[in-house]
Amino acid sequence: MTTQMIICMLTFLLMIISFALNKFPLGVTGGAALVILLLTGCIEPSVALTNLGSANVIIIVGMFVIGAGLKKLSIIDTITKFIRKVTGGSFIWSYRALIVLAFLLTSFITSPVVGYAIAFPLLDSVCDEYGESRSKYQFPLAVVCIACCAILPFGFAISQAAVFSGFMESYGFTQEFTAMDFTRARWPMAIIVILWAFFLAYKFTPEKPVMPINDSKGSGEQKKLGKVQDILGSIIFVGTMIGLVFNAQLGIDAWVVVFTGCILNVICGVLTGKEAIQAMAIDLGIMFIGANSMAQALVNTGSAEFIGNKVSELLGASPSGLMLYIVFFIVPFILTQFMQNQGVMNIFAPIALIICSAIGADPKGCLVLVCAGSLTAFMTPSATPAIPMAMGAGGYDVKSLVKGSWLLSVMLTIGYIAFVSFVMPAF
């Protein structure tokens, strides 16, 4: 191990401990980790600057501005009344309707964070309408967006299948990996996740926010919008949502859609400049920048490769199919709590293919489990920007995330390994 690897891993450990103890603001912990990585050369300044202005940070910060604008519009009352009417005035069925909406959004959109960004302001409104705690219900909504991504053969499933198929061709495999392979091996887990969100999830989330909720409503009396501003704000909101859903077809990056919506909200008078700044989730943005930089440092210093080599040594020359599947779900599942899920997929897919080629195993099941393990990532804010966004929307700390997700994580671990072993055996 090199000196930089040791520094990187120690910094990583200290960051996790600080997140767990919650003695400092999340942004301070993320920012401190970033400073250490910069001063020790674990990442280049250019990498840090790229992370500071990354698309995900703009989406995290910007969607809270969009949400603050939405809360002042009459359209949110219209949407809430419609949901209330359709669900017969029942809060729990209104919540479940939004869970189904989240499942559909994450299935058709290429990013879980975009699906959650669309759904969470609606859940805010429904919770406020019924006088229910946002902290009870925001986390399950985010988890559905993450865990159900790439189950139906649309959106992200198509793009990730193309990546896996390219990997297989590069490593000499003749079969093709398709989006339907994800569906065939993962569909029961969608049912498990949705049922968990319907009946169990909110029993494990806090009654009241543990951390301050990022919400501009608490910052004083808000001036009522005029009719023109209300109409313009509604057009901006609807246009932003359409842009996020169809950004790939329109050829516009999601962050551009969000940023444009933020600027238009201020220009059109829906939000004042002060209200927009107050709504920005700066603490969450800095936390995500630090966590994302740490993930890149683990790759840059060779720490991630070191872990991958240890996995290969652990498996040995002739592992059983069950051992193969256990390792290629659990190791990505653990690492993706602290690294970007896409990065974990790209690291472990080639390792899985090399090992499968050497022992003559069918690689499809391993690839499905690498993807599934990387998407079972809700215990820390590092794997996907949807979790920092949920932390701001629901007022969660890292302890709340672990408490809220441990049961589902256990169910998915057992379910994935057992079901994929049955429908996609390695031998």
C-alpha positions, -999 to 999 in steps of 0.1 A, spaced: 0 0 0 12 35 -8 13 65 15 -16 81 -4 -37 50 -1 -32 49 36 -41 87 39 -71 82 17 -85 53 36 -79 70 70 -96 102 58 -124 80 45 -128 63 79 -127 97 97 -154 111 74 -177 81 81 -172 84 118 -179 122 117 -211 115 97 -222 89 123 -214 111 153 -231 141 137 -211 166 159 -205 189 129 -227 201 101 -227 176 72 -211 202 49 -183 208 73 -174 171 74 -176 169 36 -155 201 32 -129 190 57 -124 157 38 -121 176 6 -94 198 21 -74 169 34 -75 151 0 -64 183 -17 -35 190 7 -22 154 5 -24 152 -32 -50 124 -32 -70 144 -58 -60 172 -81 -74 207 -76 -90 204 -111 -110 174 -99 -122 193 -68 -132 223 -90 -151 199 -113 -170 185 -83 -178 220 -70 -196 228 -103 -209 193 -110 -243 187 -125 -255 167 -95 -246 195 -71 -266 220 -92 -296 196 -93 -294 191 -55 -292 228 -47 -315 239 -75 -344 216 -68 -348 231 -34 -352 265 -50 -377 250 -75 -395 234 -45 -396 268 -27 -412 284 -57 -437 256 -60 -449 261 -24 -460 296 -32 -481 286 -63 -518 278 -65 -510 248 -88 -496 228 -58 -530 232 -42 -547 220 -74 -524 189 -76 -528 181 -39 -566 184 -42 -566 161 -72 -545 135 -53 -568 138 -24 -599 133 -46 -585 103 -64 -574 87 -31 -607 94 -13 -593 119 11 -569 93 26 -534 105 34 -519 70 34 -533 63 -1 -521 97 -13 -486 88 -1 -489 54 -18 -500 70 -50 -468 91 -49 -447 59 -43 -462 44 -75 -454 77 -93 -418 75 -80 -415 39 -93 -428 49 -127 -405 80 -129 -374 61 -120 -382 34 -145 -385 58 -174 -360 85 -165 -323 78 -167 -315 92 -132 -330 83 -97 -322 118 -85 -343 134 -113 -372 111 -104 -370 120 -68 -365 157 -76 -399 157 -94 -417 137 -67 -405 152 -34 -421 186 -36 -454 169 -43 -450 147 -11 -441 179 8 -474 194 -2 -494 162 6 -478 159 41 -485 196 48 -521 193 36 -528 164 59 -506 177 88 -483 147 86 -446 147 93 -423 149 62 -397 130 81 -418 99 82 -423 97 44 -396 114 24 -369 87 29 -391 58 15 -399 79 -15 -362 84 -22 -354 47 -17 -380 37 -42 -364 60 -68 -330 44 -62 -338 7 -55 -363 4 -84 -340 20 -110 -331 -3 -139 -358 -29 -131 -382 -22 -159 -365 -23 -194 -366 14 -200 -344 45 -192 -313 37 -172 -318 -1 -178 -312 4 -215 -281 26 -211 -265 3 -185 -273 -28 -205 -254 -13 -234 -224 -6 -211 -224 -42 -198 -228 -56 -233 -198 -36 -244 -178 -49 -214 -187 -85 -223 -176 -80 -259 -143 -66 -247 -136 -96 -225 -144 -121 -252 -180 -131 -244 -203 -138 -273 -237 -133 -257 -254 -100 -255 -267 -83 -223 -300 -66 -227 -324 -44 -206 -347 -74 -203 -320 -93 -184 -324 -67 -156 -362 -72 -156 -360 -110 -157 -337 -111 -127 -350 -82 -106 -387 -79 -110 -396 -95 -76 -375 -69 -59 -397 -41 -72 -426 -57 -55 -406 -61 -22 -395 -24 -23 -430 -11 -30 -446 -32 -3 -419 -21 21 -426 15 13 -464 10 15 -465 -8 49 -432 -8 68 -408 20 58 -425 49 78 -423 28 110 -386 31 110 -382 68 101 -382 96 127 -414 112 140 -397 146 138 -368 159 118 -334 151 134 -317 178 113 -333 211 101 -355 206 70 -343 227 41 -374 247 36 -377 284 29 -412 285 45 -398 290 79 -378 321 71 -406 346 77 -439 358 63 -441 352 25 -457 377 3 -487 364 -16 -481 361 -54 -501 381 -79 -522 364 -105 -496 370 -133 -467 357 -111 -488 327 -101 -495 318 -138 -458 324 -148 -446 303 -118 -470 274 -128 -457 275 -163 -421 275 -151 -428 245 -128 -446 225 -154 -419 233 -180 -392 223 -156 -409 189 -149 -414 183 -186 -378 192 -193 -365 168 -166 -386 139 -179 -377 144 -216 -343 161 -212 -326 132 -231 -350 135 -261 -347 173 -260 -309 172 -259 -307 194 -228 -288 183 -196 -310 180 -165 -289 205 -146 -295 231 -173 -333 225 -170 -331 230 -132 -308 260 -133 -330 277 -159 -361 270 -137 -343 287 -107 -334 318 -127 -368 322 -142 -385 319 -108 -365 350 -96 -369 369 -129 -406 364 -129 -410 374 -93 -421 340 -80 -392 341 -55 -372 371 -44 -334 368 -46 -332 364 -9 -358 336 -8 -339 317 -36 -306 320 -17 -322 308 16 -338 278 -2 -304 266 -16 -292 235 2 -256 246 4 -247 223 34 -260 193 15 -242 204 -17 -208 207 1 -214 174 18 -220 157 -16 -189 174 -31 -167 161 -3 -182 126 -5 -179 125 -43 -143 137 -41 -136 109 -16 -150 83 -40 -128 96 -68 -98 96 -44 -104 60 -37 -101 53 -74 -72 77 -81 -50 64 -52 -56 28 -62 -76 20 -31 -106 8 -51 -83 -15 -72 -67 -28 -41 -101 -37 -27 -110 -54 -61 -78 -75 -60 -86 -86 -24 -120 -97 -37 -104 -118 -64 -81 -134 -38 -110 -141 -16 -129 -160 -43 -99 -182 -51 -94 -202 -83 -127 -222 -84 -155 -205 -64 -190 -220 -62 -218 -202 -81 -234 -192 -47 -201 -178 -34 -196 -159 -66 -231 -143 -63 -227 -135 -26 -195 -116 -32 -206 -97 -63 -237 -84 -45 -224 -78 -10 -190 -61 -19 -206 -36 -43 -234 -31 -18 -209 -21 9 -187 0 -13 -215 19 -29 -225 33 5 -193 53 2 -187 57 -35 -208 67 -65 -229 37 -76 -220 42 -113 -183 41 -103 -187 9 -83 -205 -8 -113 -177 2 -136 -150 -11 -112 -166 -45 -104 -182 -54 -138 -147 -60 -154 -136 -79 -122 -167 -101 -125 -161 -108 -162 -124 -117 -157 -133 -142 -130 -162 -156 -149 -140 -160 -180 -113 -178 -160 -137 -203 -144 -161 -207 -173 -191 -192 -156 -220 -173 -172 -214 -137 -163 -250 -123 -167 -260 -131 -131 -229 -115 -117 -234 -84 -138 -271 -81 -126 -259 -84 -90 -232 -59 -94 -258 -34 -107 -284 -44 -80 -258 -42 -52 -247 -8 -64 -283 5 -64 -291 -9 -29 -275 23 -16 -294 44 10 -273 42 42 -250 71 35 -251 103 13 -222 92 -9 -237 68 -35 -263 90 -52 -273 126 -49 -309 115 -42 -299 108 -6 -285 142 2 -317 156 -13 -338 134 9 -318 144 39 -326 180 33 -363 173 25 -369 150 55 -344 163 81 -323 131 84 -289 124 97 -268 93 88 -281 74 118 -317 80 105 -307 66 71 -292 34 86 -322 29 109 -347 35 80 -330 12 55 -314 -18 73 -345 -40 71 -350 -34 34 -312 -39 28 -314 -74 45 -345 -84 25 -329 -73 -8 -296 -90 -1 -313 -123 5 -339 -119 -23 -314 -109 -50 -288 -136 -42 -315 -163 -40 -336 -153 -70 -307 -145 -94 -291 -178 -85 -323 -195 -96 -331 -176 -128 -295 -169 -139 -273 -197 -126 -235 -192 -130 -230 -228 -140 
